[in-house]
Amino acid sequence: MSTSPRSISSLGLTVMLSALMLLCSVLLPSAVQAQPVCPLPARLQVGDGVEVIDGVANNLRSGPGLAYARLRQRMVPGDVWYVQAGPICADGIHWYQVAAYDFAAWTAEGQPGRGYYLGRTDRLPNHGGSSAVCASERLSVGMRAMVGDQQRQHVRQAANKNAAHSAWLYPGVPVTILDGPRCADGWIWWYIRDDSGRIQGWTSEGDGPARPWLVPTWGR
């Protein structure tokens, strides 16, 4: 009895599908188990001002996870930091990169059984910088802004002149103000991000009220 080529082709396809289903049944559970699980929901986002809320100093690490080196400096209750990156789920914990002027590190938001360590705050950062009241007559959080003169401006990782440079903000490029103001080094600083997300960080409003370089932009 002969077997038609069409029957052989159908049989081969059936075998291949069966093998693929078997492979998926083996690999998918492992893939699901490999996904990180963080029981406490993440509550913070980039640009938030944060502080320790459980009364115990938070450890700071060189990266987002318990395997990274613990730094000598700690996040002490009463100090205000801002969220620079995260959340990243590792070791059952949500981790954020937090910064206070010229220093940045990773810290945990909380742990199951202990609750949250960090919470949002509207207080101004006071770690290593001015706690003076900041006010601007031109800008506010949520506004669109751009460099209004012909000189490109630094975007820095923290709100002071000595903080690491992260990008350039060129004249005419529209950005959204996400946080601020912060006062440091006699300048007012804003946390900004462009529409692509590639330019993000702190930039100054100008060299005093009479010489602004970050100005509102309308309809862009």
C-alpha positions, 0 to 999 in steps of 0.5 A: 500500500503506497502513501501519498506525498500529501499524507507524508507531509501532513504527518510530518507537520503533525509531528513537528507541532507535537514536538513544539507543544512539548517543548513549550510545556517544558520551557514556559514554566521555567520562564515564568519562574525566572520572572522577578516577583516583588510583592510590594507594589512600586509607588515611586517614579523618576523625579519624585522627592523621597525620604525615609519614612520608617525611622531607620537609615536606608542602606545605599548600594552600587547597583539595584540588588543585594549582590551589589556592594553596600556603600558607606554612606546611608540614606538618613531620616530627615534627608531628602533625595530625588528618584533618578532611575527605577524601579527595578525588581530584584531579590523581591525588592523594588530598587531606585537610584536616588540622588542628593546633589553630587551623590547617587546610589541605589536603595530599596523601597521596602520589603515584604513583612517590613513594609515601605522604607521610602515615601514621597515628600514635598520638602526640598533636598537638604543633603549637602545643599541649600534648604532655602525656599525656591521660587520662580516667576517663569516656570513650574512643574508640568510646563513646557520649556526650552533654552531661549538663547543661543548657548547650549546648557548642561543637563546634570545628574543632580541639582548643583554646578558640580554634579556630573554632566549627563547631556546637553540641552540645545536651544529650541529643544522642547522639554517638560519640567518634571520636578523642582524647583531646587536651590543650589549654588545661587541658581534655581534648578529644574528636573527636565525630560525631552520627548524622546527620553534621551535628555533627562536630568537637572538644568538651571533656569538661569543666572539670576532673575535678570538673565534666564536661559530656560524659558516657557515654550507655548504650543510645542 
